[in-house]
């Protein structure tokens, strides 16, 4: 029993680290693109490349194999790339907190829909929680409650769907570090394509490059590897909803680091989303999943 409690709190601790890393991605991206310190394509390219390099060196240090053999991982790689490129363009016009709410609201819907299609049934409490959280998401999209552009909102929603697919692709993974490394490496051919498309339109600054490297090498590469490691302890629904805590952290990051206002609308939306989340996350269900994964 004590061991189960320890395992539970260890997973919660790793999850919190992951969610802070996810929020860091939003803050870094907004810092870099709000004032055009770097163009979106260059930011995405540097971010994904930095992530691949950091994960490569970690793999070399932690594995005893002389060579690392890659397997095809196009679902994870393509969804990771689409998430990253649309996020970069969206954060040119969408504030950090609002962007994170839209992003992870779309993630939630994507994973819940997948779970329902896959035969996962929701009980009354879960339906209530999902509807309350979704209400918070819809409230933020009300033109009278948000000043975000339709294009920015649309790009952020696409980014969220892509991240939802990326999350789903890792739910049954058994080698989280290797799987994350593989996904990053397979984005590099797509990076080459957008670099060719962006030829002559690049815009760089030391700050913009720094934010891209930090996002790719630290909050993305390491954060995603930890996320893939912890996901096996969550159901589809829980994996979706637990990520809705990210907008709260990202909002405070936006206030403190990007000098963005913490609006009443964002606060109301966040409270609705958090309220719905608490109805969906229970320790008892976690313990059932833990026993099933052994």
C-alpha positions in Angstrom: 0.0 0.0 0.0 2.8 2.4 0.9 4.5 1.5 -2.3 1.4 2.4 -4.3 1.2 5.7 -2.6 4.8 6.4 -3.3 4.3 5.5 -7.0 1.3 7.7 -7.2 3.1 10.8 -5.8 6.1 10.1 -7.9 4.0 10.1 -11.0 2.3 13.3 -9.9 5.7 14.9 -9.3 6.9 13.9 -12.8 3.6 15.1 -14.3 4.0 18.6 -12.6 7.5 18.8 -14.1 6.1 18.0 -17.5 3.3 20.5 -17.2 5.8 23.3 -16.2 7.9 22.3 -19.2 4.8 22.5 -21.5 4.0 26.0 -20.1 7.6 27.0 -20.7 7.2 26.1 -24.4 4.3 28.6 -24.6 6.3 31.3 -22.8 9.5 30.9 -24.8 7.5 30.9 -28.1 5.6 34.0 -27.2 8.8 35.8 -26.0 10.5 35.0 -29.3 7.6 35.8 -31.7 5.7 38.6 -30.0 8.2 41.2 -31.0 9.5 39.3 -34.1 12.8 38.5 -32.5 12.9 35.5 -35.0 10.6 34.4 -37.8 8.2 31.4 -37.1 9.9 29.0 -39.5 13.4 29.6 -38.2 12.1 29.3 -34.6 10.5 26.0 -35.4 13.5 24.7 -37.2 15.9 25.6 -34.4 13.6 24.2 -31.8 13.2 20.8 -33.4 16.8 20.5 -34.3 18.0 21.5 -30.8 15.6 18.9 -29.4 16.9 16.2 -31.6 20.6 16.9 -30.7 19.9 17.0 -26.9 18.0 13.7 -27.1 20.8 12.2 -29.2 23.4 13.0 -26.6 21.2 11.7 -23.8 20.7 8.5 -25.7 24.4 8.1 -26.2 25.1 8.6 -22.5 22.3 6.3 -21.2 22.4 3.5 -23.8 25.2 0.8 -24.0 24.6 0.3 -27.7 27.2 1.5 -30.1 24.7 2.5 -32.7 21.1 3.8 -32.4 18.8 2.2 -35.0 15.8 4.3 -35.8 12.4 2.9 -36.7 9.8 4.7 -38.8 7.7 6.9 -36.6 5.8 9.1 -39.0 2.6 9.6 -36.9 4.6 11.0 -34.0 6.9 13.0 -36.2 4.3 14.6 -38.4 2.0 15.4 -35.5 5.0 16.9 -33.6 6.0 19.0 -36.6 2.5 20.3 -37.3 2.1 21.1 -33.6 5.4 23.1 -33.5 5.0 25.1 -36.8 1.4 26.1 -36.2 2.2 27.0 -32.6 4.9 29.3 -33.8 2.7 31.2 -36.2 -0.2 31.4 -33.7 1.9 32.9 -31.0 2.7 35.9 -33.2 -0.8 37.2 -32.4 -2.2 35.2 -29.5 -1.3 36.0 -25.9 0.4 33.3 -23.8 -2.4 32.3 -21.5 -5.2 32.5 -24.1 -3.0 30.5 -26.5 -2.4 27.8 -24.0 -6.1 27.5 -23.1 -7.0 27.1 -26.8 -4.1 24.7 -27.4 -4.9 22.3 -24.5 -8.6 22.6 -24.9 -8.2 21.3 -28.4 -5.9 18.6 -27.0 -8.6 17.5 -24.6 -11.3 17.3 -27.3 -9.0 15.3 -29.6 -8.0 12.7 -27.0 -11.6 12.4 -25.6 -13.0 11.8 -29.1 -10.3 9.2 -29.8 -11.1 7.5 -26.5 -14.8 7.4 -27.3 -14.1 6.0 -30.8 -11.8 3.4 -29.2 -14.6 2.2 -27.0 -13.8 4.1 -23.8 -17.0 5.0 -22.0 -17.4 8.0 -19.7 -19.4 7.8 -16.4 -21.7 10.7 -15.3 -19.0 12.4 -13.3 -16.6 12.3 -16.3 -19.2 13.6 -18.7 -20.0 16.5 -16.3 -16.3 17.3 -15.9 -15.7 17.2 -19.6 -18.7 19.5 -20.3 -17.6 22.0 -17.7 -14.0 22.1 -19.0 -15.3 22.4 -22.6 -17.6 25.3 -21.5 -14.5 27.1 -20.3 -12.9 26.5 -23.6 -15.9 27.8 -25.6 -16.2 30.9 -23.3 -12.7 31.9 -24.3 -13.5 31.6 -28.0 -16.4 34.1 -27.6 -15.4 37.2 -29.6 -16.8 39.4 -26.8 -14.6 37.7 -24.3 -11.4 37.4 -26.2 -9.4 39.8 -28.4 -7.4 37.0 -30.1 -7.6 36.9 -34.0 -9.6 34.2 -35.7 -6.5 33.1 -37.6 -4.4 32.9 -34.4 -7.2 30.9 -32.7 -7.5 28.5 -35.7 -3.8 27.9 -35.9 -3.6 27.2 -32.1 -6.6 24.8 -32.4 -4.8 22.9 -35.2 -1.7 22.8 -33.0 -3.7 21.3 -30.2 -5.2 18.6 -32.4 -1.7 17.7 -33.6 -0.5 17.6 -30.0 -3.4 15.4 -29.1 -2.5 12.9 -31.9 1.2 13.0 -30.7 0.0 12.2 -27.1 -2.2 9.3 -28.4 0.7 7.9 -30.4 2.8 7.7 -27.2 0.2 6.2 -24.9 1.3 2.6 -25.4 5.0 3.3 -25.8 7.5 1.3 -23.7 10.7 3.3 -24.4 9.8 6.9 -23.8 13.2 8.4 -24.3 13.9 6.5 -27.5 10.4 7.2 -28.8 10.8 10.9 -28.2 14.2 11.0 -29.8 12.9 9.1 -32.8 10.0 11.6 -33.3 12.3 14.6 -33.2 14.8 13.0 -35.7 12.0 12.2 -38.2 10.9 15.9 -38.1 14.3 16.9 -39.5 13.4 16.2 -43.2 10.4 18.5 -42.7 12.7 21.1 -41.2 14.8 21.0 -44.3 11.8 21.6 -46.5 10.6 24.7 -44.5 14.1 26.1 -44.5 14.2 25.9 -48.3 10.7 27.5 -48.4 11.9 30.3 -46.0 15.1 31.0 -47.9 15.6 34.8 -48.0 12.9 35.5 -45.4 14.9 34.5 -42.3 15.0 36.9 -39.3 17.3 36.2 -36.4 18.4 37.7 -33.2 20.4 36.3 -30.3 17.4 36.4 -28.0 15.1 34.6 -30.6 17.7 31.9 -31.2 18.2 31.5 -27.4 14.5 31.0 -26.8 14.2 28.5 -29.6 17.2 26.4 -28.3 15.8 26.5 -24.7 12.4 25.5 -25.9 13.7 22.7 -28.1 16.5 21.3 -25.9 15.0 21.7 -22.5 11.3 22.2 -22.2 10.5 20.2 -25.4 13.0 17.3 -25.6 13.2 16.6 -21.9 9.6 17.5 -21.1 8.2 15.3 -23.9 10.4 12.3 -22.8 9.1 12.6 -19.2 5.5 13.0 -20.5 5.8 9.8 -22.6 7.1 8.0 -19.5 4.2 9.1 -17.3 1.4 8.7 -19.8 1.1 4.9 -19.3 -0.3 5.7 -15.8 -3.2 7.7 -17.2 -6.3 6.8 -19.2 -7.0 8.6 -22.4 -9.3 11.0 -20.6 -6.9 11.7 -17.8 -4.0 12.2 -20.2 -6.1 14.8 -22.0 -7.5 16.7 -18.9 -4.3 16.8 -16.9 -2.8 19.0 -19.6 -5.4 21.6 -19.0 -3.4 22.7 -16.0 -0.8 24.1 -18.4 -2.7 27.3 -19.3 -2.8 28.3 -15.6 1.0 28.0 -15.4 1.5 29.6 -18.8 -0.8 32.5 -17.9 1.3 33.4 -14.9 4.4 33.0 -17.0 2.9 35.4 -19.5 2.2 37.9 -16.8 5.6 37.7 -15.2 7.9 37.3 -18.2 5.9 38.7 -21.2 4.2 41.5 -19.3 0.7 40.3 -20.4 -2.4 41.1 -18.5 -4.3 38.5 -16.4 -7.8 39.2 -17.6 -11.1 38.4 -15.9 -12.2 36.4 -19.0 -9.1 34.2 -18.8 -9.5 33.7 -15.1 -13.2 32.6 -15.5 -12.2 30.3 -18.4 -9.4 28.8 -16.4 -11.6 28.2 -13.3 -14.2 26.3 -15.5 -11.4 24.2 -17.0 -9.8 23.4 -13.7 -13.2 22.6 -12.1 -13.9 20.1 -14.9 -10.5 18.7 -14.6 -10.9 17.8 -10.9 -14.0 15.8 -11.7 -12.0 13.7 -14.2 -8.8 13.0 -12.2 -9.1 10.6 -9.2 -6.4 8.7 -7.4 -8.5 5.5 -7.3 -8.6 5.4 -11.1 -4.9 6.0 -11.2 -4.3 2.9 -9.0 -6.5 0.8 -11.2 -4.4 1.8 -14.2 -1.2 1.1 -12.3 -2.3 -2.4 -11.5 -3.3 -3.0 -15.1 0.1 -1.8 -16.5 2.1 -4.2 -14.3 
